[in-house]
Every structure is written in C-alpha cells, then in structure tokens.
C-alpha cells in the first residue's frame, strides 16, 4: 500500500498529514487558511491522492509558515509513499482550463528538486493569502517530494482562476506520474537504476 504519514512540529507550526497515492481523491483539510484549504482539496480531488491534512500555525503573524510547512509535509509524505519509486510512470503533463485561464504543469518524479514557475498575478492577496505564496508552496512541495516541476499559466486574467487552474494542472500531472506502469511495474524508471537525485 503506497501511503504515508508525516508529523512536522516546529515553534511556528504543528502539521500532520496522511496520504494514499492509490486513493480516490478523498480529502480532509484544515489549515486555518480558507483559500489554502480549497487549493489542497483541489490537489487531492484531481490527483486522486487521498489527503488528510491538519495544521495549527502562527496565523497571527501571517500565512507564510503555515503554507510553507503544509507543502513541506505533503511533499515528505509523498516521497515516503513513493518509496524507491519502483514501477511508477514517473512523468506527467497536464493542461487545466478554467474559464478564461489555461495553465500547464509538467512533473518528473526524479529525486531532483527543481521548480520552474511562469505565472504572474495582478493582485497581492487572495483571501488570507499573499499570492507570492503559491510559488513558494510548489517550491516547498518539490523540495521534499523530490520533484522536477514546471508550472506555467499560458493565459488568464482572473487571479482565483489562475491559482485554481495551476493546482488542478499539477494534480493531474501528479496523477499520471505516480501511477504504476503495468508494463514495467517491477522496474525503477531510470537507466541509472535509482531515482534518488544527483
């Protein structure tokens, strides 16, 4: 069973996350930030990765630590659930339209953390979140999950639509990448024989 739990506790946040790569997109998310909850729910629903995320953070300061540590914990759980990454498809690319907006995400579960971000916003905040935190969320996720992740908004105007299309595109790309390839279910998808980075 490809599932994992992670508990991350610092002086800034207390995070617990459980996920199942072979789920059906069932989620229970409570971070104290409504917009972040909504986006992690989208990530779960469209990747079919079950996610149970609970966070108590220092929101009296701002949303930074809660957003960052949520992503770090989800990424760590994702890496644990993947194990040695044997049998996975490894790559995934998806486009997600939302009304006037179109975003694209490409992921390589490579063990080499890297984020390329090409998306801009015309306002500084959405709900309780600074829009700059969305790039930071995916940077943090890529770091602990060991993902090479490319995210681009091809066009769009509405900031909510831009963010939501990004999360949905990443979710659908992850859904492809974590799936077991029935033709190579016993093999690590690399000529190196390992997906550990470097």
JOJOFEN-V703707 format. One record per helix or strand. SS is the DSSP state (A for helix, B for strand). FROM is the first residue (numbers start at 1). TO is the last residue. If there is no record, write none. Layout:
ss=SS from=FROM to=TO
ss=SS from=FROM to=TO
This chain:
ss=B from=3 to=9
ss=B from=13 to=20
ss=B from=27 to=30
ss=A from=34 to=47
ss=B from=50 to=57
ss=A from=64 to=82
ss=B from=86 to=86
ss=B from=88 to=88
ss=B from=91 to=98
ss=B from=101 to=108
ss=B from=114 to=118
ss=B from=125 to=126
ss=B from=129 to=130
ss=A from=132 to=145
ss=B from=148 to=155
ss=A from=159 to=178
ss=B from=180 to=180
ss=B from=188 to=188
